[in-house]
Amino acid sequence: MILGTKIKNGDLDLVSSGTIVINSKNPTSITLTDDGDPIELIIKFDYSESKEPNSVIRNGGANITEILLTNFRDPIGVVSSIPWPIGYAFNRELLFLYQISSHFDERFDKESQIKVMNYSFYLGKEVTNG
């Protein structure tokens, strides 16, 4: 017997989700695969003088997307409010939802770089090339 699970959220198909504990000093790589070329997602954390969290998507090359998360320091967590379009994968829109929290309150422990990240990647509408 082959057992499988498919999860949909509205029109979106869940392709990967999980929880990881990471050292935010180092980039974290998540690779999505199917029968074609893999898609590599590189998550990096940065800090600036600004107090507000900020998220930026950058093209890291062929089949590589970099996600830069700045000022994600809140011990309660920072949560994406809607599925965030980050590119295309497997001829469909690729969307990202997350909740990220600091393991320790960095207001008191500036050396803490441990984060807990809950993530979900969804595939949306099919993409046509013209």
Backbone as CSV, one residue per row, in Angstrom:
resi,resn,N_x,N_y,N_z,CA_x,CA_y,CA_z,C_x,C_y,C_z
1,MET,0.845,-1.168,0.000,0.000,0.000,0.000,0.896,1.239,0.000
2,ILE,0.532,2.232,-0.804,1.226,3.506,-0.840,0.308,4.540,-0.216
3,LEU,0.794,5.170,0.828,0.017,6.180,1.531,0.561,7.549,1.171
4,GLY,-0.286,8.482,0.849,0.151,9.828,0.513,-0.799,10.852,1.106
5,THR,-0.319,12.074,1.169,-1.123,13.171,1.685,-0.996,14.352,0.743
6,LYS,-2.125,14.964,0.409,-2.132,16.206,-0.359,-2.854,17.235,0.487
7,ILE,-2.262,18.414,0.595,-2.857,19.487,1.382,-3.055,20.691,0.476
8,LYS,-4.266,21.235,0.491,-4.594,22.450,-0.249,-5.038,23.504,0.746
9,ASN,-4.694,24.743,0.458,-5.191,25.890,1.203,-5.810,26.815,0.168
10,GLY,-7.120,26.752,0.004,-7.767,27.468,-1.081,-7.311,26.885,-2.400
11,ASP,-6.770,27.740,-3.288,-6.272,27.292,-4.591,-4.802,26.906,-4.560
12,LEU,-4.171,26.947,-3.389,-2.741,26.672,-3.275,-2.490,25.228,-2.848
13,ASP,-1.442,24.625,-3.426,-1.036,23.268,-3.071,0.219,23.325,-2.207
14,LEU,0.138,22.761,-1.006,1.308,22.704,-0.130,2.312,21.717,-0.702
15,VAL,3.578,22.157,-0.865,4.611,21.263,-1.391,5.681,20.937,-0.365
16,SER,5.827,21.792,0.653,6.823,21.532,1.687,6.490,22.378,2.907
17,SER,6.628,21.777,4.092,6.457,22.541,5.318,7.232,21.852,6.422
18,GLY,7.536,22.609,7.444,8.259,22.022,8.559,8.687,23.076,9.556
19,THR,9.438,22.623,10.539,10.009,23.484,11.561,11.488,23.181,11.638
20,ILE,12.308,24.231,11.633,13.751,24.036,11.783,14.283,24.999,12.841
21,VAL,15.274,24.529,13.564,16.000,25.362,14.523,17.337,25.659,13.864
22,ILE,17.633,26.940,13.699,18.824,27.321,12.934,19.672,28.324,13.694
23,ASN,20.961,28.355,13.352,21.875,29.397,13.782,21.821,30.458,12.690
24,SER,21.240,31.604,12.979,21.015,32.608,11.949,22.289,33.295,11.473
25,LYS,23.446,32.979,12.072,24.715,33.508,11.564,25.062,32.867,10.222
26,ASN,24.504,31.681,9.965,24.808,30.930,8.745,23.579,30.900,7.836
27,PRO,23.787,30.949,6.514,22.657,30.803,5.596,22.027,29.417,5.751
28,THR,20.725,29.341,5.531,20.001,28.074,5.551,19.501,27.798,4.149
29,SER,19.738,26.598,3.651,19.352,26.224,2.302,18.242,25.180,2.356
30,ILE,17.171,25.446,1.622,16.072,24.493,1.463,15.963,24.207,-0.027
31,THR,15.981,22.942,-0.420,15.919,22.576,-1.824,14.608,21.854,-2.106
32,LEU,13.852,22.379,-3.063,12.622,21.745,-3.515,12.928,20.964,-4.782
33,THR,12.460,19.724,-4.839,12.771,18.884,-5.994,11.506,18.235,-6.549
34,ASP,11.563,17.944,-7.827,10.595,17.067,-8.476,11.385,16.322,-9.541
35,ASP,10.773,15.953,-10.646,11.499,15.211,-11.677,12.465,16.084,-12.469
36,GLY,12.343,17.405,-12.368,13.194,18.325,-13.111,14.316,18.870,-12.251
37,ASP,14.768,20.065,-12.615,15.846,20.716,-11.875,15.370,21.129,-10.484
38,PRO,16.213,20.972,-9.470,15.836,21.409,-8.121,15.819,22.930,-8.026
39,ILE,15.024,23.447,-7.086,14.963,24.869,-6.783,15.601,25.046,-5.410
40,GLU,16.657,25.860,-5.333,17.326,26.097,-4.055,16.898,27.447,-3.495
41,LEU,16.447,27.435,-2.248,16.043,28.637,-1.537,17.039,28.860,-0.412
42,ILE,17.709,30.001,-0.425,18.722,30.307,0.583,18.176,31.405,1.482
43,ILE,18.034,31.099,2.758,17.490,32.047,3.728,18.636,32.624,4.538
44,LYS,18.726,33.962,4.539,19.782,34.667,5.266,19.152,35.676,6.214
45,PHE,19.765,35.841,7.374,19.318,36.831,8.346,20.338,37.949,8.415
46,ASP,19.838,39.175,8.610,20.697,40.337,8.721,20.088,41.255,9.781
47,TYR,20.877,42.178,10.268,20.417,43.127,11.278,20.846,44.521,10.861
48,SER,19.985,45.512,11.115,20.306,46.899,10.795,19.866,47.766,11.954
49,GLU,20.144,49.050,11.846,19.758,49.998,12.894,18.243,50.150,12.979
50,SER,17.563,49.882,11.892,16.102,49.961,11.892,15.539,48.919,12.845
51,LYS,14.443,49.231,13.473,13.813,48.300,14.415,12.830,47.361,13.725
52,GLU,12.324,47.744,12.551,11.270,46.991,11.886,11.826,45.814,11.086
53,PRO,11.144,44.668,11.151,11.530,43.539,10.292,11.266,43.881,8.824
54,ASN,12.085,43.338,7.947,11.961,43.565,6.516,12.352,42.285,5.790
55,SER,11.693,42.027,4.655,11.963,40.836,3.859,12.232,41.244,2.417
56,VAL,13.265,40.641,1.802,13.635,40.954,0.425,13.942,39.646,-0.301
57,ILE,13.511,39.579,-1.555,13.812,38.439,-2.425,14.882,38.870,-3.423
58,ARG,15.900,38.014,-3.617,16.938,38.295,-4.612,17.165,37.051,-5.452
59,ASN,17.441,37.269,-6.739,17.798,36.164,-7.616,19.244,35.794,-7.340
60,GLY,19.486,34.548,-6.975,20.839,34.093,-6.676,21.485,33.343,-7.815
61,GLY,20.840,33.324,-8.988,21.362,32.588,-10.134,20.317,31.600,-10.622
62,ALA,20.729,30.734,-11.542,19.805,29.753,-12.110,19.258,28.849,-11.015
63,ASN,17.941,28.832,-10.883,17.229,27.982,-9.917,17.608,28.249,-8.461
64,ILE,18.090,29.468,-8.176,18.440,29.832,-6.798,17.726,31.141,-6.447
65,THR,17.036,31.139,-5.321,16.388,32.340,-4.815,16.908,32.608,-3.416
66,GLU,17.333,33.843,-3.166,17.781,34.235,-1.833,16.670,35.024,-1.142
67,ILE,16.412,34.670,0.099,15.420,35.354,0.918,16.179,36.013,2.065
68,LEU,16.230,37.346,2.072,16.951,38.086,3.103,15.943,38.611,4.128
69,LEU,16.109,38.202,5.373,15.218,38.588,6.462,16.000,39.471,7.427
70,THR,15.610,40.733,7.539,16.326,41.710,8.356,15.528,42.019,9.620
71,ASN,16.217,42.022,10.748,15.666,42.384,12.062,14.548,41.450,12.538
72,PHE,14.727,40.160,12.342,13.792,39.162,12.861,14.296,38.736,14.234
73,ARG,14.040,39.570,15.258,14.604,39.363,16.589,13.560,39.087,17.662
74,ASP,12.308,39.179,17.358,11.260,39.109,18.365,11.125,37.692,18.927
75,PRO,11.212,37.516,20.255,11.070,36.183,20.831,9.654,35.622,20.657
76,ILE,8.667,36.491,20.508,7.301,36.026,20.253,7.175,35.572,18.811
77,GLY,7.851,36.256,17.911,7.886,35.832,16.517,7.405,36.871,15.542
78,VAL,7.836,36.697,14.309,7.403,37.498,13.175,6.714,36.523,12.224
79,VAL,5.520,36.897,11.777,4.708,35.995,10.961,4.344,36.691,9.664
80,SER,4.431,35.956,8.554,3.932,36.514,7.298,2.408,36.485,7.344
81,SER,1.782,37.553,6.881,0.326,37.667,6.999,-0.418,37.049,5.819
82,ILE,0.250,36.937,4.675,-0.336,36.317,3.488,0.743,35.496,2.804
83,PRO,0.374,34.544,1.950,1.406,33.826,1.184,2.208,34.819,0.344
84,TRP,3.519,34.770,0.504,4.424,35.730,-0.118,4.973,35.140,-1.412
85,PRO,4.669,35.732,-2.593,5.206,35.212,-3.850,6.717,35.429,-3.916
86,ILE,7.468,34.359,-4.091,8.932,34.487,-4.114,9.546,34.059,-5.440
87,GLY,8.721,33.629,-6.391,9.253,33.229,-7.690,8.367,32.181,-8.334
88,TYR,9.009,31.339,-9.138,8.298,30.302,-9.874,9.027,28.984,-9.698
89,ALA,8.262,27.913,-9.643,8.842,26.576,-9.533,7.922,25.599,-10.240
90,PHE,8.511,24.745,-11.038,7.756,23.660,-11.663,6.557,24.190,-12.453
91,ASN,6.786,25.309,-13.176,5.781,25.968,-14.018,4.582,26.515,-13.238
92,ARG,4.818,26.857,-11.954,3.759,27.453,-11.135,4.354,28.532,-10.248
93,GLU,3.486,29.419,-9.744,3.930,30.416,-8.777,4.387,29.701,-7.507
94,LEU,5.471,30.195,-6.897,5.959,29.651,-5.631,5.712,30.692,-4.551
95,LEU,5.035,30.268,-3.476,4.674,31.178,-2.386,5.223,30.651,-1.072
96,PHE,5.498,31.567,-0.137,6.180,31.261,1.113,5.396,31.860,2.276
97,LEU,5.139,31.064,3.289,4.575,31.531,4.559,5.535,31.128,5.668
98,TYR,5.677,31.974,6.680,6.624,31.653,7.750,6.192,32.245,9.072
99,GLN,6.745,31.676,10.118,6.723,32.259,11.455,8.122,32.026,11.999
100,ILE,8.789,33.093,12.404,10.172,32.996,12.870,10.284,33.675,14.219
101,SER,10.866,32.978,15.180,11.071,33.562,16.505,12.499,33.316,16.957
102,SER,12.979,34.214,17.802,14.307,34.067,18.394,14.203,33.101,19.561
103,HIS,15.232,32.289,19.737,15.211,31.325,20.832,15.331,32.019,22.183
104,PHE,16.135,33.070,22.219,16.299,33.865,23.433,15.906,35.293,23.100
105,ASP,15.580,36.059,24.091,15.245,37.459,23.886,16.548,38.220,23.648
106,GLU,16.786,38.626,22.420,18.054,39.260,22.056,18.213,40.653,22.649
107,ARG,17.142,41.193,23.239,17.300,42.478,23.929,18.218,42.294,25.136
108,PHE,18.252,41.073,25.685,19.063,40.800,26.862,20.284,39.948,26.537
109,ASP,20.214,39.171,25.459,21.310,38.292,25.069,21.667,38.588,23.619
110,LYS,22.548,39.560,23.390,22.896,40.012,22.040,23.634,38.950,21.225
111,GLU,24.218,37.965,21.855,24.969,36.935,21.139,24.080,35.815,20.614
112,SER,22.834,35.746,21.058,21.942,34.673,20.639,21.631,34.797,19.156
113,GLN,21.883,33.751,18.419,21.598,33.729,16.986,20.679,32.563,16.624
114,ILE,20.111,31.905,17.623,19.257,30.754,17.385,17.845,31.220,17.046
115,LYS,17.304,30.695,15.961,15.947,31.005,15.519,15.181,29.697,15.356
116,VAL,13.876,29.781,15.573,12.969,28.685,15.255,12.105,29.178,14.104
117,MET,12.119,28.419,12.996,11.382,28.835,11.810,10.378,27.761,11.419
118,ASN,9.096,28.138,11.420,8.032,27.308,10.860,7.816,27.832,9.449
119,TYR,7.815,26.942,8.467,7.704,27.398,7.086,6.737,26.517,6.303
120,SER,6.157,27.112,5.271,5.336,26.393,4.301,5.593,26.991,2.924
121,PHE,5.801,26.119,1.951,5.923,26.537,0.556,4.730,25.984,-0.201
122,TYR,4.097,26.863,-0.960,2.915,26.497,-1.729,3.160,26.749,-3.210
123,LEU,2.482,25.983,-4.047,2.436,26.255,-5.477,1.075,26.838,-5.800
124,GLY,1.094,27.935,-6.583,-0.134,28.626,-6.955,-0.492,28.371,-8.406
125,LYS,-0.873,29.448,-9.085,-1.340,29.356,-10.461,-0.255,28.852,-11.399
126,GLU,-0.686,28.170,-12.446,0.228,27.705,-13.482,0.737,28.915,-14.260
127,VAL,2.012,28.875,-14.632,2.657,29.959,-15.362,2.767,29.543,-16.828
128,THR,2.362,30.451,-17.724,2.517,30.182,-19.143,3.575,31.111,-19.700
129,ASN,4.349,30.627,-20.634,5.442,31.414,-21.233,4.950,32.104,-22.510
130,GLY,4.045,33.050,-22.360,3.585,33.839,-23.488,2.323,33.311,-24.034
